[in-house]
Amino acid sequence: METDATTSPSPVPEPNPSVGLRNRDRRRVIFVPGGPLLVEGPVEVVTRDGQVVVSDRFMVALCICQRSRRHPFCDTSHRRRVRPDADNQPPGSESG
């Protein structure tokens, strides 16, 4: 079960120079062409307006198309978008 929580706006925290990369967990971020940004969770996302959104899921899909009704999380709204480029056509389809 997803455990997303939203808290009141807060400023983006400044990096702590005493905490090096060795002391922090690295997160894998996967860019999906034409889709969301996948981030290994759990995550804490700070939105443009300063809201902090938390998800404890093992993989989180973040919306990059700005169409999601659950922003910053992806709700697959990008699938309804028509793409004019041939790179995104299904296999076996030909243009022209």
ABEGO torsion letter per residue (X at the ends): XBBBBBBBBBBBBBBBAABBAAABBBBBBBBBBGBBBBBBOBBBBBBAAGBBBBBABABBBBBAAGABAAOABBAGAAAABBBABAAABBBGBBBX
